[in-house]
Amino acid sequence: MKKPELLAPAGSPEALRAAIHFGADAVYVGGPLLQLRAEAAGFSFDALAEGADYVHGRGKKLYVAVNCFATNAEIAAAPAYAKELRSVGADAVIVSDLGLIAAIRKAVPDLPVHVSTQANVLNYAAVNAFASMGCRRVVLGREMTLADIEALKGKIDPDVEIEAFVHGAMCMAYSGRCLLSSFLNNRSGNRGECTQPCRWEYYLVEKKRANMLIPVAEEDGATAILSSADLNCLPFLNRLADAGVSSFKIEGRMKSPYYVATVVNAYRRRIDGTAEVDVLERELDAASHRPYTSGFYFGEAKTDPNNDGRYRASCRFTGVVLGKTGEGTYLVEMRNAFALGDTLEVLSPRSIGLSFPVTSIRGESGEPKEKADLVQEKVEIACPHALEAGDILRKRL
């Protein structure tokens, strides 16, 4: 396989570090303004600067999402914001609004602009139009098929890179342009405030029988009529590379560091060819996800009749390794409880498939413990495998 960039999401500094530790080539984040995860996953300017220093120190890149649909006032504020992003070390900005693109290009010509999937680019003419504005990369709309991408590649400016989503949640609306949250909760997904009502379970109610709730089901009892499945391109990643995709994007700025680590690790190994696909599919099942789909890449997206819209995972995140404390002992920060006798698995960029029984747990003062069950408690455990700071421990369910 050609080796495209592996681009990971980060909604927190911890997720950013996990993405880099497990093999991402670049990380995309949100800043304090103009992004679609504004409340929950926005980095301050100080945090952006620290994140940029961290990724650059490891030879990686940092992209900042500036992908909301802007108001007049926000267009006026964009030049100063873009200059600040450049000064803190952003390698590129991800933008959907034409006005924002023009304002940023004028204010900071040397700051690369990547066109967001929110712009729903589905054809070569749109790619070339954005290229004429000076955009360096276009993130394709998720409605494109593999055949569409192959046909597009030969008709676009050869200097423009193509990025495509390969994993994660898919919006039920066209290129994410949804007004459902705005209608039901007065919180617009196009302004970074989506409450995800498409993930809710719905009932049919008859006007005169308000207490009679009738489940809305598609097939086999599924009630998540608006909830899409999660995208998973791992089995055909090579075909995307052959079609001309130069950056593989993972969705998930609202996801946990454990999710980011798990998915990045699997895709890194797939790109590098260091593990078989069936092994990596099992790895992807270890993180919380809805039923998987190949999206639109092979034509019209099909809804699995068994898609109940519910999350599932085969493992639980139990701890993150902070460092080595002695011969065969490590300091671990607990995330979910574990106890003596439990079998834990190791999630590491250097190995795959390792597990061990918990034979020793000691508190920070050295006292022996039966279990680690305090929130983010730091404990010392014995492990026969070589671990490094940033490695993750999990427990199979």
N, C-alpha and C positions, 0 to 999 in steps of 0.2 A: 504494500500500500504506500502511495505517496503520503508524506507526513504533514497534513495540515496543522494549523495552530489548534490547540485545545484550549477553549475559552470557558472559564468557570465563573459562576455567580458568587457574590459575597455580600451578605447583608449585615455583616459585623466584622470587626478586626479578627476575631477568632476564626470565622469562616474563611477569611482571606488567607490567613496563615495555613489553614488546613488545605485549601486549594493548591497553594504553592508546594506544600510538603508532599502532597500526593501526585504532583506531576503536571499541573496546569501550566501552559505557556503564557497565559495572560488571564487577568481577572477583571470583571466589570462590576462596578459599584455605582451607587447613587450618591450625589452630593447633597448639600442642604437645600437646593432649589431645583425646580423644573424637572422633576423626575417622577416616574409612575409608582414609586414605593415610598413616597415622601415621608410619611409619618413613621413607618416601622423600620426602614432600612436605609436611611440617609446618613452618610458620613459627614461630620463637621469638617471644616477646612483643615483643622489640626490633624484629625484622623486621616484625612486624605493624604496629607503630607507624610505622615508616618507610614501609611500604607504604600505610598509611592516609593519611599526610601526602602521599605522591606522588599518589595518585588524587584525593584531595580538592582538592589544588592545581590539578588539571586539570578540576574539576567533575564527577568520576566517583564511583562508590561501591565499597565493599569489603564483601563478605559472607564470613563465616567458617563453614565446615562443622563442625558438632558432631553428626554424623550416625551415630555408632555405636549399637549396642544396649547400653545401660549396665548395669553391675552395681550392687549395693547401695552399694558404696563410692563409685562414680562419681556416683551420684545425690547423695550427701552432699557431694561435692566440687563439684558443678555450680554452686551459687550464687556461690561465690567466683570460679570460673573465668569465669562470665558477667559478673560485675562487672569483672573484669580486661579482658575483651574489649571491654566498653563503654568503659572508660577509655582503651584504646589507639586507639579510633576506629572500631570495627566498626559498619557501618551496619545490619547484620542478622546473625542466626545461622540456619543451615540445620540443622534438627533432625528426626529421625525418631521417637525414643523418646518415648512419651507422658509417662513420668515426668520425663524431661529437660525436655520442654516446660513441664510444670507447675512444675518447680523454677525454671526460668529466668524464666518469666513472673512468679512470685512475688518472686524476688530482684531482678530488673531490669525492672520493668513497661514502661519506655520503650525497651527494646531490642527492635526488631521481630524476630519469629520467622517464618521461612519453613519450611514443612513439606517435608522431603526426599522425593525420589522413593522412597527406601527404605520409606516408609510405605505404598507402593502404593495411592495414592488413585485410584480408578477410577469414582467416582460422586459426584453432587451432595450426597448426604446426608453423606458423609465430609468433603467440603469445608466444609459448613455446621457440622459437628461441630467441626472444627478452628477455624473462625471463632469459634464460641462460646467457645473457650478463649483467644481474643485473637490468633490467628495472622493475619498480614497477607497472606501469600501461600502458595499450595500448588503444589508441583512435581508435576505429574501423573505417574502410573505410565506407563511407556513402552508398555504394552499397549493403551492407548486409541486408538481410531480417530478420524479427523476428525469423523465423524458423532457419535461419543460426546461429543466435546468441544463440538460445536455444541449438542447436547441439554443438556449440563451447564450451559453458560453462562447460560441463561435461568432456572435454578432455584437459583442460589447467591446468597449475600450480595453485593450489587454493590460493596461495599468491599473484597472479597478479590480479589487479583490471581492470575492463572493463569500459571504458567510451564511450559514444555515443552522437552524436548530436541529439538534440530534437527540435531545433527551429532556424530559420534564413535562410539567403540566401544559395542557393546551386549552386555550380559551374557546368557549362554544361560539363566540362571535367572530365575524370576519376580521382577520388580522388583529384581534383584540379590541376592536372598536365596539364597545358594548355600553348600552345605556340602562341595562337592567338594574344595576345597583343604584344609579342615579334616580331611576323611577321609584324604586321601592324604599330607598333609604336616604335619598337626597345626597348621596355620596358617589361621585362619578369615578369610574375606573379610568377615564381619560384625564383625570386630574390627580391620579395617584391615591385614590380613596376607595377602591373597590372593596366591597364587603362580601364578595363571592356568593351572591344568592343563587348562582347556577349550581352550587354544591349542596343546596338545601334539599330536603325531602318535601315533596308537595302532596297535598290531598285535595280531592274534589269535594266541594261543599255546596249543597242545595240551599237556596235562599231561605226557605221556610223550615229547614231542618239543620240549623247551625251546629247542633251537637253531634251530627252524624258525619264523621270524617271518612271519606272513601279513598283508600290509597290509589294513587295514579301509578299504574304498572305498565311496563312495556312487554317484557317476556320473563317467564320464570321468576316472577316476584320482584323484579328490579324496579325500584322507585325513583332512581336518580335520572329523571328524564332529560335534564338539562346539563348534566355533568359529563364532561368529556373524559376519555381515558388519558393515560400518560404516554407521551411519545417515548419510544425506545428504538433507536436506529442501530444498536450494536451489531446485529447480525448482518447488516448490509452497509456498514460504514465504508467499506472499500468502494462501493458503487457511487457513493456520494463524492468521494475523493476523485474517482475517475471522471465524474460528471463536471468537475471543475471547482468544487467547493474548497476554498483555501482556509476556512476557519470553521471548526465544529463548535457550536455553542450549546451549552447546557443551561436550561432554565432553572431558576430557583433562588432569587435573592431573598425570598422569605423563608427559605429552608434552613435547617440546622447545620452546624459545622459537620456533624456526623453524616448527614445526607450528602453534603458537598464532598467530603472525603471519600465516601463509598463510591459515588458515581464517577468522580474524577479518576479514582484509582482504576476502576473497571475500564473506562475509556482510554486511559493512558496505556494500559496493558494491551488493549485491543489494537491501538494505533502502532504500538511497538512490537506487537506479535509475541508477547511474553507469556500468554496464557490462551487456552482454547476458549472458543465462544461459549460453550455450554457451562464451563467453569465461571466465566464472567457473568453470564445470565443469572447464575445462582447468587453471585455477589450483588447484583442489582436488586435481587429480591430481598436482600438483607436490610435495605433502607425503606422507610415508609413510602408507599406509592399506591396509586389506583391501578386497576388493570392496564396492562400495556397495549399499545397499538403502534402500527407503522405510520400513522397519520395519513396524509394525502400523497405520500411519495409513490404509491403504486396505483393511484387513481382515487376515486371517491372514498373518503374515510368511512370505514364500516364500524358500526357500534356492536360490540360484543354483547350478545343477549344476556350474558352472565355478569355484565358490568353493573354492580350494585352501587357504584360511585363511592364505595367506602375504601379507606386506606387499609393497607395490610403490610406486614413486614415479617421476615423470618427471624430477625435478630433485634435485640435491644442494646442500645449504646450504654455501656456500664462505666467507662472511664477513659481519660486521656493521660498518656504517659508524660510526666513532667521531666524525668531524667533518671539517671542511674544513681543508686545510693551505695551499692556495694557489689560484691561478686554474686550475681544472680538475683539481685534485689533492685526494685525500682519504686520511685515515688509516683503515685497515681492520684489524679483528682477524680473522685467519684462523680458520676452523672446519674446513674440508676443503681439501686442497691445490688450488692452481690455478697456472698457469704462463703465461708470455708466449705469445701466440697463441691462448689460450683465449677463447671467447666467453662472457661472463657476462651474466646477466639481472638487472634491477633489480626488487626487490620494495619498493614504496613506497606509502603511502596517497595520494600526490598524482598518481601516474601509473600506467599499466599497459601492458605489452607492450614496454618499453624494453630494449635489449641493446647491448653494445659489446664490441669486441675489446680484450684486455689488451695494451697497447703499452708499458707501463712499470711496473716494480715496484722499489721501493727499500726497503731496510731502515731501521731506526730511526736508524742513523747516516748515512743518505743513500747508502749503497753500492747500486749497481745489482744486481739479482738476476734469475735466470732463472725462479725459481718461489718461491712461498710454501708451505712444507711443514713448518714447525715448529708444534707444538701451540699454538694461540692466539697465534701470532706476529703482531706489529703491523707492518704495511707500508704504505707510501704508494703509491697507484696513480693513474694518470691515467684520468679518466672524462669524456666529453663531456656527460654529463647532470648536472643539478643534483641533488645528493644532500644528505640531512640525517642527523644522528646518529640512529641507530635504524633506518635503512633497511637492507635485507638484500640481499646478492648471492648468486646461486645459479648453478649450471651445469647445463644440460640434459643428461640421460644418453642 
